[in-house]
């Protein structure tokens, strides 16, 4: 008989005020001192078979996410997903009761964590769901360094080898692969190279980008030396050389400081491009390059949309096959329903208006007014039926008025028609004459048989 899970929470906190029942003792993130060797060591420790050590790699991911370019491309991808609303459909209709949970802040944060899981989910991600005192669903993302997914235990300290089995806790949701290291491993390498490169670039600018001030003093005058040091250091933070009068100092600079700066700049740009390709699959939708064109940017934008669609599919799989069971365990009815993203609307309203007008006027396709209101986001007036009836009555009156005018004055129409036909006939003759004249002027007049001298 399976052991029944206890209805208890996983608690966390610092060392100060720690209680005996506290499950997790949190530790600060260690940042800085990154290089390629540290990066490779962190990955190797996280990929150990029996007792992987993921703390170092998790801290490394938190550190590299402070890179401005990586932060921007990740946020761009996340915004593209979060800007698409999610609905819970039951029998083809939106379930309003479930929609209240979907529209709550916790659900939006949960989707953000699902997006981040693909990038920084070292060893997967473990969530615990519960209800607060008001009946709203809440959840906690258990710190990944305190989760051992291979042995399915919760570690009090990240370096512990044994912990408390998570089977003792209820309403847990684990997603991912116990041996995954997260897709940030691809971007972290370029962030480390870029960070060290920019550090050297800044040092180059600090040394050779500002003039060096030189001061000399009498070797036997100590007061003059002290006064010179005081004055010259008070002028700012540029390079300073102070030496006794009569001594010689040579400054040897690099042959091409500007070229060295271009080299550092090129490497930083290359690292940014590699991060853009790793996240969005392209570079032109993030930064315009020298060879960027609108057509090429459109093609790469379509590839980026495909990547976003792929991530949405993964999120829906988790919601429909995992989260529905959690909701049911919390007493929320999810039977017969499913989560779905709302299909995105066209982003070019001018082009959409042109298409609708051509379909209605040229093809004669009947189009519902309700569809137009919904498609273009136009609010439907409260007295819509009255306005529609008035418009139809006005259009009918105009059509009747035109019929009566034609019936009452047939002679005028006949005269006007005859006059119009005469004008059209005269215009046609003039156009034919003008065409013949242009044709004659193009070819010229043919010479007479007697006047042509053909003896060449």
Residue pairs with C-beta under 8 A, 6 or more apart in sequence:
3 167
5 167
5 168
5 169
5 170
6 168
6 169
6 170
7 170
8 168
8 169
8 170
9 128
9 130
9 140
9 169
10 23
10 24
10 128
10 140
10 142
10 154
10 169
11 19
11 21
11 22
11 23
11 24
12 22
12 23
12 24
12 25
12 26
12 142
12 143
12 146
13 19
13 22
13 24
13 25
13 26
14 25
14 26
15 25
18 25
23 154
23 156
23 164
24 142
24 143
24 146
24 154
24 155
24 156
25 156
25 157
26 143
27 145
27 157
27 158
29 59
29 62
29 63
30 56
30 59
31 59
31 62
31 63
32 63
34 60
34 63
34 64
34 192
34 195
34 196
35 192
35 196
36 189
36 192
36 193
38 60
39 60
39 188
39 189
39 192
41 56
42 56
42 57
42 60
43 57
43 181
43 185
45 52
45 53
45 54
45 56
45 57
46 52
46 53
46 54
46 56
46 57
46 122
46 123
46 181
47 179
47 181
50 150
51 148
51 161
52 123
52 150
52 179
53 159
54 122
54 123
54 144
54 145
54 158
55 145
55 158
55 159
57 122
57 181
57 182
57 185
58 120
58 122
58 144
58 145
60 188
61 119
61 120
61 122
61 182
61 184
61 188
62 120
64 70
64 184
64 187
64 188
64 191
64 192
65 71
65 74
65 120
65 184
67 191
67 194
67 195
67 275
69 194
69 272
69 275
69 276
70 187
70 191
70 275
70 279
72 286
73 275
73 276
73 279
73 280
73 286
74 119
74 279
76 279
76 280
76 286
77 115
77 279
77 280
77 307
77 308
77 311
78 112
78 115
80 304
80 308
81 111
81 115
81 308
81 311
81 312
81 315
82 108
82 111
82 112
82 115
84 312
84 341
84 342
84 344
85 341
85 342
86 102
86 107
86 111
86 319
86 339
86 340
86 341
86 342
87 94
87 99
87 102
87 339
87 340
87 341
87 342
88 94
88 95
88 98
88 99
88 102
88 334
88 337
88 338
88 339
88 340
89 95
89 337
89 338
89 339
89 340
90 98
90 336
90 337
91 336
95 337
97 333
98 332
98 333
98 334
98 337
101 107
101 136
101 137
101 327
101 332
102 339
104 136
104 137
106 136
106 137
106 138
106 139
107 137
110 127
110 139
111 315
113 125
113 127
113 141
114 175
114 314
114 315
114 318
115 311
115 315
117 124
117 125
117 175
117 176
118 182
118 183
118 311
118 314
119 182
119 183
119 184
119 187
120 144
120 182
120 184
121 144
121 175
121 176
121 180
121 182
122 144
122 180
122 181
122 182
123 144
123 147
123 148
123 149
123 150
123 176
123 178
123 179
123 180
123 181
124 144
124 147
124 149
124 174
124 175
124 176
124 177
124 178
124 180
125 141
125 144
125 174
125 175
125 176
126 141
126 142
126 144
126 147
126 149
126 166
126 172
126 173
126 174
127 139
127 140
127 141
127 142
127 172
127 173
127 174
127 175
128 139
128 140
128 142
128 169
128 171
128 172
128 173
129 137
129 138
129 139
129 171
129 172
129 173
129 326
129 330
130 137
130 138
130 139
130 140
130 171
130 330
131 137
131 138
131 330
132 138
137 327
137 330
137 332
142 154
145 155
145 158
146 154
146 155
146 156
146 157
146 158
146 163
147 153
147 154
147 155
147 166
148 154
148 155
148 163
149 174
149 176
149 178
150 178
150 179
151 162
151 163
152 165
152 166
152 167
153 162
153 163
153 164
153 165
153 166
154 163
154 164
154 165
154 166
154 169
155 162
155 163
156 163
156 164
166 172
166 174
170 329
171 326
171 329
171 330
173 322
173 323
173 326
175 318
175 322
183 278
186 278
187 274
187 275
187 278
187 279
190 271
190 272
190 274
190 275
190 278
191 271
191 275
193 267
193 271
194 267
194 268
194 271
194 272
197 264
197 267
197 268
197 271
198 264
198 268
200 264
201 261
201 264
201 265
201 268
204 257
204 260
204 261
204 264
205 261
207 239
208 253
208 254
208 257
209 257
210 238
210 239
211 238
211 239
212 238
212 239
212 240
212 241
212 251
213 232
213 235
213 238
213 239
213 240
213 241
214 240
214 241
214 242
214 243
214 249
215 228
215 229
215 232
215 240
215 241
215 242
215 243
216 242
216 243
216 244
216 245
216 247
217 224
217 225
217 228
217 242
217 244
217 245
218 224
218 244
218 245
219 244
219 245
219 246
225 242
228 242
229 242
232 240
232 242
233 240
241 249
243 249
254 260
272 287
273 283
273 287
276 282
276 283
276 286
276 287
277 283
280 286
280 304
280 307
281 300
281 303
281 304
281 306
281 307
282 300
282 301
282 303
282 304
283 289
283 300
284 292
284 296
284 297
284 300
284 301
285 297
285 300
285 301
285 304
312 341
316 339
316 340
316 341
319 339
320 338
320 339
323 339
324 334
324 337
324 338
324 339
327 334
328 334
328 335
345 375
346 352
349 376
352 375
352 376
353 376
356 367
356 372
356 375
359 365
359 367
360 366
360 367
369 384
369 388
370 380
372 378
373 379
373 380
381 387
406 413
